Structures are given as C-alpha cells and as structure tokens.
Amino acid sequence: MARFELQWKITALQAGSLIRGFLKENDISKTALTDIKFAGGFIKVNNQEVNVRYELKEGDILRVGFPEEVPSKGMKGEDLPLDILYEDDYLLVVNKPAGVSTIPSREHPSGSLANRLIGYYQRIGLKSAAHIVTRLDRDTSGLVLIAKHRHVHHLFSQQQRCRKIQRTYEAFAEGTISRDAGTIEQPIGRKEDSIIERKVSEAGQYACTHYQVISRHKEFTHVKLKLETGRTHQIRVHLAWLGYPLAGDELYGGTRQFIRRQALHCCSLSFYHPFLHRTLMFKQLFPEDMNCLL
C-alpha cells in the first residue's frame, strides 16, 4: 500500500498562495510539515519536487506525501480478531468487545486493540502506527473510531476539541433511577491512593454527563448516556456518585450478580468525515452478555 498522500488541483481563487500558507489553511500542522520536509515526505507540483516557497498557479496539481510511520517502540502486531464495521483510506470504525484493552498496559501487555490494529496493518501492508481516536475502558464494549494516519488523527483531535465527535452509550445502573432524565455536572479527579480509580472531587476537572431512562427493571435501570466531556471513567464515576453504580462495576460499588463486567456499551458514534465531507453515523447493538439481562 502506497504512503499516505493528499492532492489538490489549484483553483483561480487559490492561485498566488505560497505552498506554506496553503498547507496551513488546509490544516497541515507545523509538526507534520517538518516531517514532510525532513523525515522522508515530499511536496510536488505537477510531479516536480518544490519547496514551501513555491507560488501556486491555477491548474497546478499539488501533491503532498507524508513519511511512512512506524509503530511505537515495543508495540507488537498480533494476529487476533478485529471486528471492522467500516474502513476507507483514512479511518476505521471497529466494534471492541469487553475484556480487550484499548492500548497495552503493565497488567495487560498484549491482546489490546492497538496490538490487533498493528497486526492488521502488517497483513494489508499499511505502514502506520495505532491512532485510536475514541478510547474505551477494557471492560466497556462498543464502537471505536481509529485514524489510519497521523494527519487524520490530528484532524479528528480538532473535532474532539470542538465536541464534533458524538458518542452515545447505553448502560444498566443498579437500582431504580426515579427521574426520567437528568444531567450530572461534577468534577472528576484521581483518587489519592489509586493509579486507576477516579472520584468526584472539587480539585478535579469539569465533567458533564446527560442521562435518559429507557426502561426500569427489578434490579436495574436501563439508561442512555451522552457525554459533554471525556474524563477517564466518567460515566462509571458519575452514576456511582448519583447512587446508581453500573451493574458489574465492582471498582465503583456495583456487584457481579448479573454480569461479569461493567454493563456499559458505546452504541452509537457520529463524526464529520474530513475527506468525504459529510457526517457518518454508526450504531451497534448490545453484546450477548448485556442483551441477556433484557
């Protein structure tokens, strides 16, 4: 598979721009431009190598080739299942099962989504690193957005800062939530005696979670959740603070009487595709362990 490239045909309105300014207007970061110039990329106009001071003319074909990427040191590709729901030249949308970490950790150094991605890239001949845009906890299932290239990840990071990537979750919270809908605005910080656990804390970062009750059952409440922020363990911490920990979430006060992991699933994902220039939306039904509870 060829290296990642971008191409433009210069219009009358764009003519007269220097390549440096043109690339900046098209969201090529300074870091990316430095890599293109000095780490094995290229800038060509009409198939001729040029520098960033070239003045573009109407009808020029500008091509920018990015350097080949290599996985992070120690990141090994593994030939393990990867449930791909959508793929194009720029991105992947995958369904992550519960029990799979997003990236390797000291406790789980292999088998992660990142390891599976690198293994998949090796099989298809794509030289890239694992650019995971929307992460999920190890025991949370559902939709994950992945950029195939560093520049695509950069564009999605801009969308995340503007909250243009939308995710919806469904969960089973223990107990009966009486209100049909509500918003939890409580700051979240790290718990002092733990490197994993978080808590509601005045010293923490602002966090906002919207919830809506879908149905009430004898042992739990089925809720839909949408995040305004993306703090670590946000849904788990906020529902526990409200008094309704997730079923199966022993870290935050839930029990494993009905399910062996936190009953949390990312069921929908939408984002603006920066190259197709339209919004894409994906939905994913519950996995079997959550479906059985219904």
C-alpha positions in Angstrom: 0.0 0.0 0.0 1.4 3.4 -1.0 2.3 6.0 1.6 -0.4 8.5 2.7 -0.8 11.4 0.3 -3.0 14.4 -0.2 -3.7 16.1 -3.6 -5.3 19.3 -4.7 -6.0 20.9 -8.1 -5.4 24.7 -7.6 -8.3 26.9 -8.5 -8.2 30.6 -9.6 -9.1 31.6 -6.0 -6.2 29.6 -4.6 -3.6 30.8 -7.2 -1.0 33.1 -5.8 -0.7 31.4 -2.5 2.6 30.1 -1.3 2.6 26.4 -0.5 3.5 27.1 3.1 0.3 29.2 3.6 -1.9 26.9 1.5 -0.9 23.9 3.6 -1.6 25.8 6.9 -5.0 26.7 5.6 -5.7 23.1 4.9 -4.8 22.0 8.5 -1.4 20.6 7.9 0.3 21.2 11.3 3.8 22.6 11.7 5.0 19.3 13.1 3.5 17.5 10.1 5.1 19.9 7.7 8.5 19.5 9.4 8.2 15.7 9.0 7.2 16.1 5.3 10.3 18.2 4.7 12.9 16.4 6.7 11.7 12.8 7.5 11.0 11.3 4.2 8.0 13.0 2.8 7.7 15.1 -0.3 6.0 18.2 -1.8 5.4 18.1 -5.6 3.7 20.4 -8.1 3.0 18.8 -11.5 5.2 15.9 -10.4 8.2 18.1 -9.8 9.7 18.5 -6.3 9.3 22.0 -4.9 9.7 23.8 -1.6 7.2 25.6 0.5 8.0 29.0 -1.0 6.6 27.9 -4.4 3.8 30.2 -5.6 0.8 28.2 -6.7 -0.8 28.8 -10.1 -4.2 28.0 -11.4 -4.4 24.4 -12.6 -1.3 23.2 -10.7 -1.6 19.7 -9.2 -0.1 19.9 -5.7 0.7 16.5 -4.1 2.0 16.1 -0.5 3.4 12.8 0.6 3.7 12.0 4.3 6.6 10.0 5.8 6.0 6.3 6.4 5.0 5.7 10.0 6.3 3.0 12.3 4.5 1.6 15.4 5.6 2.8 18.9 8.6 1.0 20.2 7.6 -2.2 21.8 4.2 -2.2 20.1 3.9 -5.7 18.5 1.4 -6.7 15.9 -0.8 -9.6 16.8 -3.0 -11.8 14.6 -6.1 -11.6 16.7 -9.7 -10.8 15.7 -10.6 -7.3 14.7 -14.4 -6.6 14.2 -14.2 -3.9 11.4 -17.6 -2.2 10.7 -16.3 0.4 8.3 -13.0 1.1 6.5 -11.7 3.5 3.9 -8.3 5.0 3.1 -8.4 7.3 6.1 -10.1 5.6 9.0 -11.6 2.5 10.6 -14.7 2.1 12.8 -14.5 -1.1 14.9 -16.6 -2.9 17.5 -14.5 -3.5 20.6 -15.5 -6.4 22.7 -15.4 -6.3 26.5 -12.2 -7.6 28.0 -10.0 -6.1 25.4 -7.8 -3.1 26.4 -7.6 -0.2 24.0 -3.8 0.0 24.4 -1.3 -2.3 26.2 -0.7 -1.8 29.9 1.5 -3.3 32.5 -1.3 -5.5 33.7 -2.3 -6.5 30.1 0.7 -6.1 27.9 -0.7 -8.0 24.9 -4.1 -8.6 23.1 -5.1 -5.0 23.1 -7.0 -3.2 20.3 -3.7 -1.4 19.3 -1.9 -4.8 19.0 -4.7 -6.1 16.8 -4.6 -3.0 14.7 -0.8 -3.2 14.1 -1.2 -6.9 13.2 -4.0 -6.0 10.7 -1.9 -3.2 9.2 1.0 -5.6 8.7 -1.2 -8.0 6.9 -2.5 -5.4 4.5 0.8 -3.7 4.0 0.0 -0.3 5.7 2.9 1.3 7.4 1.3 3.2 10.2 1.0 3.5 14.0 -2.1 2.8 16.0 -4.0 6.1 16.1 -7.1 5.4 18.3 -9.3 8.5 18.4 -12.0 7.4 20.8 -10.9 5.1 23.6 -13.0 2.7 25.7 -12.2 1.1 29.1 -11.1 -2.5 28.9 -14.5 -3.9 30.1 -16.6 -1.4 28.1 -17.8 -2.7 24.7 -18.8 -0.9 21.6 -17.8 1.5 18.8 -14.3 2.9 18.4 -13.0 5.4 15.8 -9.5 4.9 14.5 -7.4 7.1 12.2 -5.1 5.3 9.8 -2.6 8.1 9.7 -1.1 10.7 12.0 -2.6 13.6 10.0 -6.1 12.1 10.0 -5.7 11.7 13.8 -4.8 15.4 14.0 -8.0 16.4 12.1 -10.1 14.3 14.5 -8.4 15.8 17.5 -9.6 19.2 16.3 -13.1 17.8 16.1 -12.8 16.4 19.6 -11.8 19.8 21.0 -15.0 21.3 19.3 -17.1 18.3 20.5 -18.0 17.4 17.0 -17.4 13.7 17.6 -20.6 12.4 19.2 -20.9 9.1 21.1 -24.0 7.6 22.8 -23.8 4.9 25.5 -26.3 2.5 27.0 -25.8 1.1 30.4 -27.5 -0.8 33.2 -27.3 1.0 36.5 -28.1 -0.8 39.7 -31.3 0.3 41.5 -34.2 2.4 40.2 -33.4 5.9 38.9 -36.5 7.9 39.6 -36.0 10.8 37.3 -36.6 10.2 33.6 -33.7 12.3 32.6 -31.0 14.5 34.1 -27.6 16.0 33.9 -24.6 15.3 36.2 -22.1 18.1 36.4 -19.4 17.1 38.8 -15.6 17.5 38.5 -13.6 14.2 38.4 -10.1 13.7 39.7 -7.8 10.8 40.5 -8.3 9.0 43.8 -5.3 9.7 46.0 -4.4 6.1 46.9 -5.0 4.6 43.4 -3.5 4.9 40.0 -6.7 3.6 38.4 -9.7 4.8 40.4 -11.3 8.2 39.9 -13.7 10.1 42.1 -15.9 13.2 42.2 -13.6 15.9 43.5 -13.6 19.7 43.7 -10.0 19.6 42.7 -10.8 17.5 39.6 -11.6 18.5 36.0 -15.0 19.7 34.9 -17.2 16.7 33.7 -20.7 16.6 32.3 -22.9 13.6 31.7 -26.5 13.6 30.3 -28.7 10.6 31.0 -32.1 9.4 30.0 -34.0 6.4 31.4 -35.0 3.9 28.7 -36.7 1.4 31.0 -36.8 0.3 34.6 -36.4 -3.3 35.7 -36.5 -5.1 39.1 -32.7 -5.0 39.7 -31.5 -2.2 37.4 -32.4 0.8 35.3 -31.6 0.8 31.6 -30.2 4.2 30.7 -28.9 6.1 27.6 -26.0 8.5 28.2 -24.2 11.2 26.3 -21.0 12.9 27.4 -20.1 16.6 27.1 -16.6 15.8 28.3 -14.4 12.7 28.1 -12.9 12.2 31.5 -11.5 8.8 32.5 -14.2 6.5 33.9 -16.7 9.5 33.6 -19.9 7.5 33.3 -18.9 5.0 35.9 -17.9 7.7 38.4 -20.9 9.9 37.8 -23.5 7.2 38.1 -21.8 5.8 41.3 -21.8 9.4 42.7 -25.5 9.6 41.9 -26.1 6.4 43.9 -26.6 4.0 41.0 -23.3 2.2 40.1 -23.1 0.3 36.9 -24.1 -3.4 37.2 -20.9 -5.4 37.3 -18.7 -2.5 38.2 -17.1 -3.6 41.4 -14.5 -0.8 41.3 -17.2 1.7 41.8 -19.7 -0.2 44.1 -21.5 -2.4 41.6 -22.0 -6.1 42.0 -21.3 -9.0 39.6 -24.6 -10.8 40.5 -25.9 -10.4 36.9 -23.0 -9.6 34.7 -19.2 -10.1 35.0 -18.1 -6.7 33.8 -19.4 -3.1 33.9 -22.7 -3.1 31.9 -21.6 -0.2 29.6 -21.7 -0.2 25.8 -20.9 2.5 23.2 -23.9 2.0 20.9 -23.6 5.0 18.5 -20.9 7.1 17.0 -21.1 10.0 14.6 -18.4 12.3 13.2 -17.7 14.6 10.2 -15.5 12.8 7.7 -12.8 15.3 6.8 -12.2 13.9 3.3 -15.7 12.7 2.2 -17.1 16.0 3.6 -20.1 14.5 5.2 -21.3 13.2 8.6 -21.1 9.5 9.2 -23.1 7.7 11.9 -22.7 4.1 13.1 -24.8 2.1 15.5 -24.0 -1.2 17.3 -26.4 -3.5 19.2 -25.6 -4.8 22.7 -23.2 -7.8 23.0 -24.7 -11.0 24.3 -24.0 -10.6 28.0 -25.9 -7.3 28.2 -28.6 -8.5 25.9 -29.3 -11.4 28.2 -30.1 -9.0 31.0 -33.0 -7.7 28.9 
